[in-house]
Amino acid sequence: MGTVAVSGAASGIGAACASRLAAEGHRVIGIDRRPGPLVTVQSDLGTADGRRAAIEAAAGQSDGALDGLVTCAGQAGLPSRPGSLLVSLNYFGTVALLEGLLPALDAAGGAAVAISSNSATIQPGVPAAVAAACLADDEPAARALADEAGSIATYPATKLAVAHWVRRRAPSPAWAGAGVRLNAVAPGMVETPLVAEGRADPEVAPLLAMLPLPVGRAGRPEEIAALVCLLLGPDGGFFCGSVLYADGGTDALLRPTDWPVAWDLDLRAAPEALGAVPPDGNGPA
């Protein structure tokens, strides 16, 4: 048994992950701005001060050694919600925890799972500039662009940026090279307070109603938690930099031939391509 930190632990997928991990005998350090049964760190990851406080508290409560980290904290896009809030919480809050708690993961040979979303690939009109500013680590620019785009469009941009960040960092010396596994899960529509909030909004509700679900239903938070726990545990030891879709078949239905995509490698450029991720983990966008 080990110690695992879970952000967004007060509700939804985060609460389901925290509950499953606790039931399996792990010590859970729950992080959320709201109280909850397994929340031991109350902090707002949408602010720089809140991120620092959460990292310090989680590192302290774990005695500097984490067996796992799951980043679930995030908010949905709504017409009344500024896009800048999503940029700061969904992306920069996630990345700050992953970077800030990497030393603790390294100390225990742990694993991390970030929560992305299938909206990153199925929602049209994702503002690429928002995702690019996030990946460039320019929070002020990303916030400004997100407010222009609106939070409904910004939500998938933040989740796309999280998936790309994971793909860039996971195989790097700082992560895989140090024995720390990093992967992402991309849920589809899951019955959480986040989705309930969308259903209650007159502009968002019709969009959610249009979403095709080949399996005939929305997902349950516990189903996502099961996948997360697989990735954290020894049976997930060969996963590195994967983005696993758990969306009831929505992405496969809408984009059946978009992935996998064959890679045509120019052998003259092979040394550069195969060494495309430098020690800092910053590969091509």
C-alpha positions as CSV (number, residue, x, y, z in Angstrom):
1,M,0.0,0.0,0.0
2,G,1.2,3.5,-0.6
3,T,0.4,7.2,-0.5
4,V,-1.5,8.8,-3.4
5,A,-2.4,12.5,-3.9
6,V,-5.7,13.2,-5.7
7,S,-6.7,16.7,-6.8
8,G,-10.4,17.5,-7.2
9,A,-11.1,14.9,-4.5
10,A,-14.3,16.4,-3.2
11,S,-16.5,15.3,-6.1
12,G,-16.9,13.5,-9.4
13,I,-14.0,11.5,-10.8
14,G,-11.6,12.8,-8.2
15,A,-13.8,11.6,-5.4
16,A,-14.3,8.2,-7.1
17,C,-10.5,7.8,-7.5
18,A,-9.9,8.9,-3.9
19,S,-12.6,6.5,-2.6
20,R,-11.3,3.5,-4.6
21,L,-7.7,4.1,-3.6
22,A,-8.7,4.4,0.1
23,A,-10.7,1.2,-0.2
24,E,-7.7,-0.6,-1.6
25,G,-5.7,0.4,1.5
26,H,-3.8,3.4,0.2
27,R,-3.3,6.6,2.2
28,V,-5.1,9.4,0.2
29,I,-4.1,13.0,0.3
30,G,-7.1,14.7,-1.2
31,I,-6.7,18.2,-2.6
32,D,-9.7,20.5,-3.3
33,R,-10.8,24.0,-2.6
34,R,-13.9,22.5,-1.0
35,P,-14.1,20.2,2.0
36,G,-14.8,16.5,1.4
37,P,-14.4,13.1,3.3
38,L,-11.0,12.5,1.9
39,V,-9.8,16.1,1.4
40,T,-6.8,16.8,3.6
41,V,-5.5,19.8,1.6
42,Q,-7.9,22.7,1.0
43,S,-6.4,24.9,-1.7
44,D,-7.4,26.7,-4.9
45,L,-5.3,25.4,-7.7
46,G,-6.5,28.2,-10.0
47,T,-4.1,30.6,-8.3
48,A,-0.3,30.6,-8.0
49,D,-0.5,30.9,-4.2
50,G,-3.0,28.0,-4.0
51,R,-0.8,25.8,-6.1
52,R,2.3,26.5,-4.0
53,A,0.3,25.8,-0.8
54,A,-1.1,22.5,-2.2
55,I,2.3,21.3,-3.3
56,E,3.9,22.1,0.0
57,A,1.1,20.5,2.0
58,A,1.0,17.4,-0.1
59,A,4.8,17.0,0.0
60,G,4.7,17.5,3.8
61,Q,1.8,15.0,4.4
62,S,3.5,12.4,2.3
63,D,6.9,12.9,4.0
64,G,8.3,13.8,0.5
65,A,7.5,10.4,-1.1
66,L,4.4,9.8,-3.2
67,D,3.4,6.5,-4.8
68,G,0.9,8.1,-7.0
69,L,-0.7,11.4,-8.2
70,V,-4.0,11.9,-9.9
71,T,-4.9,15.4,-11.2
72,C,-8.7,15.6,-11.5
73,A,-9.4,19.2,-10.5
74,G,-11.1,21.3,-13.2
75,Q,-14.2,23.2,-14.2
76,A,-16.4,23.0,-17.3
77,G,-17.1,25.7,-19.8
78,L,-20.2,27.7,-19.3
79,P,-21.4,30.9,-21.0
80,S,-21.2,32.8,-17.6
81,R,-17.8,31.5,-16.7
82,P,-14.6,33.2,-17.9
83,G,-12.3,31.2,-20.0
84,S,-9.3,32.5,-18.0
85,L,-10.6,30.5,-15.0
86,L,-10.4,27.2,-16.9
87,V,-6.9,28.0,-18.2
88,S,-5.6,28.7,-14.7
89,L,-7.3,25.7,-13.0
90,N,-7.6,23.0,-15.7
91,Y,-4.2,23.4,-17.2
92,F,-1.8,25.4,-15.0
93,G,-3.2,23.9,-11.8
94,T,-2.7,20.4,-13.3
95,V,0.8,21.1,-14.6
96,A,1.9,22.8,-11.4
97,L,1.0,19.7,-9.3
98,L,2.7,17.4,-11.7
99,E,5.9,19.4,-11.8
100,G,5.9,20.4,-8.1
101,L,5.3,16.8,-6.8
102,L,7.6,15.1,-9.3
103,P,10.4,15.0,-6.6
104,A,8.1,13.2,-4.3
105,L,7.0,10.7,-7.0
106,D,10.7,10.2,-7.9
107,A,11.5,9.4,-4.3
108,A,9.0,6.6,-4.2
109,G,9.2,5.4,-7.8
110,G,5.6,6.5,-8.2
111,A,3.2,7.1,-11.1
112,A,1.0,9.9,-12.2
113,V,-2.3,10.1,-14.1
114,A,-3.6,13.4,-15.5
115,I,-7.3,13.7,-16.5
116,S,-7.7,15.1,-20.0
117,S,-11.0,14.8,-22.0
118,N,-12.4,13.4,-25.3
119,S,-13.6,17.0,-25.9
120,A,-10.1,17.8,-27.0
121,T,-10.6,15.7,-30.2
122,I,-14.4,15.7,-30.7
123,Q,-15.4,19.3,-30.1
124,P,-15.0,21.4,-33.2
125,G,-13.5,24.9,-33.1
126,V,-10.9,24.3,-30.4
127,P,-8.9,27.5,-30.1
128,A,-5.3,26.3,-30.9
129,A,-3.8,29.6,-29.7
130,V,-5.1,28.9,-26.2
131,A,-3.5,25.5,-26.1
132,A,-0.3,26.8,-27.6
133,A,0.0,29.6,-25.0
134,C,-0.6,27.0,-22.2
135,L,2.2,24.8,-23.6
136,A,4.4,27.8,-23.9
137,D,3.9,28.3,-20.1
138,D,2.5,31.8,-20.7
139,E,-0.4,32.0,-18.3
140,P,-1.2,35.7,-18.8
141,A,-1.4,35.2,-22.6
142,A,-3.4,32.0,-22.3
143,R,-5.9,33.7,-20.0
144,A,-6.4,36.7,-22.3
145,L,-6.9,34.4,-25.3
146,A,-9.3,32.2,-23.3
147,D,-11.4,35.1,-22.3
148,E,-11.7,36.1,-26.0
149,A,-12.6,32.5,-27.0
150,G,-15.1,31.9,-24.1
151,S,-15.0,29.1,-21.7
152,I,-17.0,26.6,-23.8
153,A,-14.3,26.6,-26.4
154,T,-11.5,27.0,-23.9
155,Y,-12.4,23.8,-22.0
156,P,-11.2,21.4,-24.8
157,A,-8.2,23.6,-25.4
158,T,-7.1,23.1,-21.8
159,K,-7.6,19.4,-22.0
160,L,-5.8,19.2,-25.3
161,A,-2.8,21.0,-23.8
162,V,-2.8,18.6,-20.8
163,A,-2.7,15.6,-23.1
164,H,0.1,17.2,-25.2
165,W,2.1,18.1,-22.0
166,V,1.8,14.5,-20.8
167,R,2.9,13.1,-24.2
168,R,5.9,15.5,-24.2
169,R,7.1,14.8,-20.7
170,A,6.3,11.2,-20.1
171,P,9.2,9.7,-22.1
172,S,11.7,12.3,-20.9
173,P,14.7,11.6,-18.6
174,A,12.9,13.5,-15.8
175,W,10.0,11.1,-15.9
176,A,10.4,7.7,-17.5
177,G,14.2,8.0,-17.2
178,A,13.8,8.5,-13.5
179,G,11.4,5.6,-13.2
180,V,8.2,7.7,-12.8
181,R,5.4,6.8,-15.1
182,L,3.1,9.5,-16.5
183,N,-0.1,8.9,-18.5
184,A,-3.5,10.6,-19.2
185,V,-7.1,9.4,-19.3
186,A,-9.6,11.1,-21.6
187,P,-13.1,10.6,-20.3
188,G,-16.2,11.3,-22.3
189,M,-19.5,12.2,-20.8
190,V,-19.5,10.9,-17.2
191,E,-22.2,11.4,-14.7
192,T,-20.5,14.0,-12.5
193,P,-21.5,17.4,-11.0
194,L,-19.5,18.9,-13.9
195,V,-21.9,17.4,-16.4
196,A,-24.9,18.1,-14.2
197,E,-23.8,21.8,-14.3
198,G,-23.8,21.7,-18.1
199,R,-27.2,20.1,-18.3
200,A,-28.6,22.8,-16.1
201,D,-27.4,25.5,-18.5
202,P,-29.9,26.3,-21.3
203,E,-27.1,26.9,-23.8
204,V,-24.9,23.9,-22.9
205,A,-27.7,21.3,-22.3
206,P,-28.6,21.0,-26.0
207,L,-25.0,20.4,-26.9
208,L,-24.7,17.6,-24.4
209,A,-27.9,16.1,-25.6
210,M,-26.4,15.8,-29.1
211,L,-23.4,13.9,-28.0
212,P,-23.5,10.3,-29.4
213,L,-22.8,7.5,-27.0
214,P,-22.5,4.2,-28.8
215,V,-22.7,2.2,-25.6
216,G,-26.1,3.8,-24.9
217,R,-25.3,5.6,-21.7
218,A,-23.0,8.1,-19.9
219,G,-20.1,6.7,-17.9
220,R,-19.8,6.4,-14.1
221,P,-17.0,8.0,-12.1
222,E,-16.1,4.6,-10.7
223,E,-15.4,3.3,-14.2
224,I,-12.8,6.1,-14.8
225,A,-11.4,5.5,-11.3
226,A,-10.8,1.8,-12.2
227,L,-8.8,2.8,-15.2
228,V,-6.8,5.3,-13.2
229,C,-6.0,2.7,-10.6
230,L,-4.8,0.3,-13.2
231,L,-2.4,3.0,-14.6
232,L,-1.1,3.7,-11.1
233,G,-0.5,0.1,-10.1
234,P,2.0,-2.5,-11.1
235,D,-0.3,-3.9,-13.8
236,G,0.1,-0.6,-15.6
237,G,3.8,-0.7,-15.6
238,F,4.3,-0.6,-19.4
239,F,2.1,2.4,-20.0
240,C,4.1,5.6,-20.7
241,G,2.8,8.7,-22.3
242,S,-0.5,7.0,-23.2
243,V,-3.8,9.0,-23.5
244,L,-6.5,6.4,-22.9
245,Y,-10.0,7.2,-24.0
246,A,-12.8,6.0,-21.8
247,D,-15.8,7.6,-23.5
248,G,-18.3,4.9,-24.5
249,G,-17.1,4.9,-28.1
250,T,-17.8,8.6,-28.9
251,D,-14.3,9.4,-30.3
252,A,-14.2,6.1,-32.3
253,L,-17.6,6.9,-33.8
254,L,-16.8,10.4,-34.8
255,R,-13.2,9.9,-35.9
256,P,-12.7,6.3,-36.8
257,T,-9.7,6.7,-39.0
258,D,-8.0,9.7,-37.4
259,W,-6.1,7.5,-35.0
260,P,-3.8,5.5,-35.2
261,V,-2.0,7.5,-37.9
262,A,0.9,6.0,-39.8
263,W,4.2,7.7,-39.3
264,D,6.3,8.4,-42.4
265,L,9.9,8.8,-41.2
266,D,12.5,10.5,-43.3
267,L,15.6,8.4,-42.5
268,R,17.8,11.3,-43.3
269,A,16.2,13.1,-40.4
270,A,16.0,10.0,-38.2
271,P,18.6,11.0,-35.6
272,E,16.9,14.3,-35.0
273,A,13.4,12.7,-34.9
274,L,14.4,10.0,-32.5
275,G,16.1,12.5,-30.2
276,A,13.3,15.0,-30.5
277,V,12.7,15.2,-26.7
278,P,15.6,17.0,-25.0
279,P,16.3,16.6,-21.3
280,D,13.9,19.3,-20.3
281,G,11.1,17.4,-22.0
282,N,10.2,20.1,-24.4
283,G,9.6,18.4,-27.8
284,P,7.8,19.7,-30.8
285,A,4.3,21.1,-30.3
